[in-house]
Amino acid sequence: MPWVYEFSCQQCQKTFEVPSCSIADRSRRFLYCSPACYNVAKLDNRRGAFITCATCKKEFYVMPSRLKQAATQGAKTRYCSMKCYKKDGDLNPFWGKQHKPEVVMRFLVNPNRRIFPPGRANPNYRRWYFDPTRSHNPARSRNTPAPSPPRAPSSHPDGRPTPIAA
């Protein structure tokens, strides 16, 4: 008969027994009597915040890392999902509008406007566009020969070469 040890649940303070063979596995800690108590304790120990969505008025949980990120960027977490964020676009006075042509021309002729050179010197250059200095097939370098073309299919049902008629 295996030895039995008693532990006290940290959530409900109920005592529960654990056999010694389970205690031999030192990776487990016996803090809760059941998965239900474990889940309740995890919900109680959250460090984030519950926020009400600005569109649907539903309460949702925001993780602490997201709160910290929003604080460093000077933004507020207001929406529970992208769907609610997109619905709330009609509250923005510039939603769905474009600049007038005369404003665009003022942007273009502004003497303080930065003009970037073409190519790699431009910070907006995207490397995944066609680059003549790179090989089109990255699996094959320029120094290796091209693979031989595939052989014509055999007309024989067993795959043997067709005999040449003399």
Buried (B, 14 or more C-beta within 10 A) or exposed (E): EEEEEEBEBEBBEEEBEBEEEEBEEEEEEBEBBEEEBBEBBEEEEEEEEEBEBBBBEEEBEBEEEEBEEBEEEEEEBBBBEEEBBEBBEEEEEEEEEEEEEEEEEEEEEEEEEEEEEEEEEEEEEEEEEEEEEEEEEEEEEEEEEEEEEEEEEEEEEEEEEEEEEE
